[in-house]
């Protein structure tokens, strides 16, 4: 019996060590968001996000941008919130772009993706959470002229009510770009702590 118990403990330990889909908790002033991260499917994007989590780089940072049908200048019905480092500057180098064609994941409701300008300029310093299906953000989608889409690396498994509450916040914050006019939150929603579950 002792051998059986030891064997079970060892098996459970190995399973935990081999977990390829760690879960991350984002504690916010509106409640918690839990994200399942997929390093096996999107290793570059997922591991950049986990680096920010593991090094406390999201602590006391937050969500600062909300996109809704009423403030989407391209009138495509895009719906999401964006967050990360409030100064909008990466701590690490920009990462290689992992397309949805490569990973097999999509910008469907609840998916979490890397924000970017040109491909190869993205960083987990700024990520976004899709609210509803934004499939025009996938590879070959019409949102960006380059057609490369946005790299998905995770999925929200709880806290979509919190995400919708963030999205509903007033968005009268200043923006330097016409594209994001009326999208910056008047007051960011702070992430007090981010950590692996």
C-alpha positions in Angstrom: 0.0 0.0 0.0 2.9 2.4 0.9 4.4 1.7 -2.6 1.1 2.4 -4.2 0.7 5.7 -2.4 4.3 6.8 -3.2 3.7 5.8 -6.8 0.6 7.9 -7.0 2.3 10.9 -5.4 5.2 10.6 -7.9 2.7 10.4 -10.8 0.8 13.4 -9.6 4.1 15.4 -9.2 5.2 14.5 -12.8 1.8 15.5 -14.1 2.0 18.8 -12.4 5.6 19.4 -13.8 4.5 18.5 -17.3 1.5 20.8 -17.3 1.6 22.5 -20.6 -1.4 24.8 -19.9 -0.8 26.7 -16.8 -3.5 28.9 -15.4 -2.9 32.6 -14.5 -5.0 34.7 -12.1 -5.3 38.4 -12.7 -6.6 40.1 -9.5 -8.4 43.4 -10.4 -10.4 45.9 -8.4 -13.5 44.5 -10.2 -12.8 40.8 -9.5 -10.6 38.1 -10.7 -9.9 36.8 -14.2 -8.5 33.4 -14.8 -6.6 32.6 -18.0 -5.4 29.3 -19.3 -2.2 29.7 -21.2 -1.0 27.5 -24.1 2.8 27.4 -24.3 2.6 24.2 -26.4 0.5 25.8 -29.1 2.0 29.3 -29.0 5.4 29.0 -27.2 6.8 32.5 -28.0 3.7 34.5 -27.1 2.7 32.3 -24.1 6.1 32.3 -22.6 6.5 36.1 -23.0 3.2 36.5 -21.1 4.3 34.0 -18.4 7.6 36.0 -18.0 5.6 39.1 -17.2 3.4 37.2 -14.8 6.3 35.4 -13.0 8.4 38.6 -12.6 5.5 40.7 -11.2 5.5 42.9 -14.2 1.7 43.2 -14.3 1.4 43.9 -10.6 -0.1 47.4 -10.1 -0.5 47.7 -13.9 -3.9 47.3 -15.5 -6.5 47.5 -18.3 -6.6 50.8 -20.1 -8.4 50.4 -23.4 -11.9 49.3 -24.4 -13.2 48.7 -27.9 -16.9 48.4 -28.5 -19.1 48.6 -31.6 -19.9 52.2 -30.8 -16.2 53.3 -30.7 -14.7 51.1 -33.5 -13.7 53.5 -36.2 -13.7 50.7 -38.9 -17.3 49.8 -37.9 -16.5 46.1 -37.8 -18.1 45.5 -34.5 -14.8 44.8 -32.8 -15.2 44.1 -29.1 -12.3 43.7 -26.6 -10.3 45.1 -23.8 -6.6 45.7 -23.7 -4.2 45.8 -20.8 -0.7 45.2 -19.5 1.9 47.8 -18.7 0.2 51.1 -18.2 3.2 53.1 -19.7 2.6 51.1 -22.9 6.3 50.1 -23.1 7.7 46.6 -23.1 10.2 45.4 -20.6 11.5 42.7 -22.9 12.4 42.7 -26.6 9.6 42.5 -29.2 8.7 38.9 -30.0 8.3 37.0 -33.2 4.7 36.9 -34.5 2.9 33.6 -34.2 0.0 33.6 -36.6 -3.3 31.9 -35.9 -2.7 29.8 -39.0 0.5 28.5 -37.3 -1.1 27.9 -33.9 -4.5 26.7 -34.9 -6.2 29.1 -32.4 -8.6 31.9 -33.2 -9.6 35.3 -31.9 -12.8 33.9 -30.6 -14.7 35.1 -27.5 -12.5 34.9 -24.4 -9.3 34.3 -26.3 -6.2 36.3 -25.2 -3.8 37.7 -27.8 -0.7 39.8 -28.2 -1.2 43.4 -29.4 1.2 44.7 -32.0 1.8 47.2 -34.8 3.8 45.6 -37.6 4.4 41.8 -37.3 7.3 41.3 -35.0 6.7 44.3 -32.8 4.3 42.6 -30.4 4.9 42.1 -26.7 3.0 40.7 -23.7 3.5 44.2 -22.3 0.2 44.8 -24.1 -2.3 42.0 -24.6 -6.0 42.0 -25.3 -9.0 39.8 -24.4 -11.6 39.3 -27.1 -15.3 39.8 -26.1 -17.3 38.0 -28.8 -15.8 36.5 -31.9 -13.3 38.9 -33.6 -12.3 36.5 -36.4 -11.2 39.4 -38.6 -8.2 39.5 -36.3 -7.1 36.1 -37.4 -4.5 35.3 -40.1 -6.0 36.4 -43.4 -8.5 38.7 -41.7 -9.4 42.1 -43.0 -8.7 44.1 -39.9 -5.1 44.9 -40.8 -3.8 45.4 -44.4 -0.9 43.0 -43.7 -3.3 40.2 -43.2 -1.1 38.6 -40.5 -3.7 38.8 -37.7 -2.9 38.8 -34.0 -1.2 36.0 -32.0 -3.6 34.1 -29.6 -1.9 32.4 -26.7 -4.6 31.8 -24.1 -8.2 31.6 -23.1 -10.3 33.1 -20.3 -11.9 30.3 -18.3 -13.5 32.5 -15.6 -14.1 36.2 -15.2 -15.8 37.2 -18.4 -18.3 39.2 -16.2 -15.3 41.2 -14.9 -14.0 41.7 -18.5 -17.4 43.0 -19.6 -17.5 45.3 -16.6 -14.1 46.7 -17.6 -15.4 47.2 -21.2 -18.4 49.2 -19.9 -16.2 51.7 -18.1 -16.2 55.3 -19.4 -13.6 55.8 -22.1 -12.7 59.5 -22.3 -9.0 59.1 -21.8 -6.6 60.9 -24.2 -5.2 59.2 -27.3 -2.5 60.2 -29.7 -4.0 58.2 -32.5 -7.3 58.8 -34.4 -7.7 55.0 -34.6 -8.0 54.8 -30.8 -10.0 58.0 -30.1 -12.7 57.3 -27.5 -11.2 53.9 -26.5 -8.8 54.7 -23.6 -10.5 54.3 -20.2 -11.0 57.5 -18.2 -9.4 55.6 -15.3 -7.5 52.3 -15.8 -8.8 49.2 -14.0 -5.8 48.2 -11.9 -4.4 44.6 -11.8 -3.3 44.4 -8.2 -1.5 41.1 -8.7 -0.9 38.5 -11.4 0.3 35.0 -10.6 0.1 31.3 -11.6 -2.7 29.4 -9.9 
